[in-house]
């Protein structure tokens, strides 16, 4: 009996040590500089490299716009912006996925913006939308600094604060599972499994795989009580002032575009410098993901944006490199195709049958023109957009999805990658 307890104790210790080593003591992302990036269209002077980049010369106006870029722009590798004042503190646009990445970004602000009177000081933070990859780094900016954003974004942030612990638990569990699966061969094991076992195994592997990717972010450092709490909510046309020094309004236009990509999407225009911070209404070089829809609203929003700007404007996307009006047009074509594919190519799949949404979605990917695939890496993300498009068309309103739904679909994207990388096309088609 004593021997059993002894062996049991050793087993528990081994599991504990494994969990500590691989989950709690793991290496987390410090920056995006070593991320793999596929070739994407970039503008001269605006490379797709990590860190701050100045968008216009200092002679261009009182505010000098900057973008903080995180390659490769895939899941949760988002961008941010800063408008540096030559006379005082500036305006930060969005934070990043976690406080560690955001702290690095804030620390690099002063050397990047150095010579202005503001010296990289942050006078306020304005949020374009409430998705995790743009808000969870909030606590890295002094809590004294006022936060601004629209009322619906604030409501969604408060709702997400309640589910943060569940998201963290799910990611940690999957991360541990992925490490354990590596001990028995990892996804290379998949082709050797019997056919009946493969679909379930794929689900387990894909859950663990996406958790492994998200688990690299410093989620353990996030304090749910320190997510953005807006000093005041703002709406289209409201002036933004910084409560320091002379409180004259910033030459910035805040523009609510509605619930399209997320629960609430807004953009910021800096007409003096001809720069627009679009949040996630633009994904450049990586396929956009739509969580609200429908596609028509996205097309209209981009048309409005193009009308309000011009060919010589620069656009800072939520993901990917800085772009121009041509980049905006590419994103517009993606959503025009999505609209056409779901309404025409899926005409034989009645909209009122939700169980057919996924069939329509995979068909949308299958028939996606090569020209679009060339502009957008990870084109399989259009599958999520097509499911959301059907939901939005069925209900006649933007879809309302929670974190659980998002994680499920990110997991499905991992499943697609694993099938593509480890199973042959024949196996994918006939046995799964
Ligand atoms: Zn994002």
Boltz pocket constraint, residues with backbone or C-beta under 6 A from the ligand:
constraints:
  - pocket:
      binder: B
      contacts: [[A, 76], [A, 78], [A, 131], [A, 133], [A, 134], [A, 280], [A, 318], [A, 319]]
      max_distance: 6.0
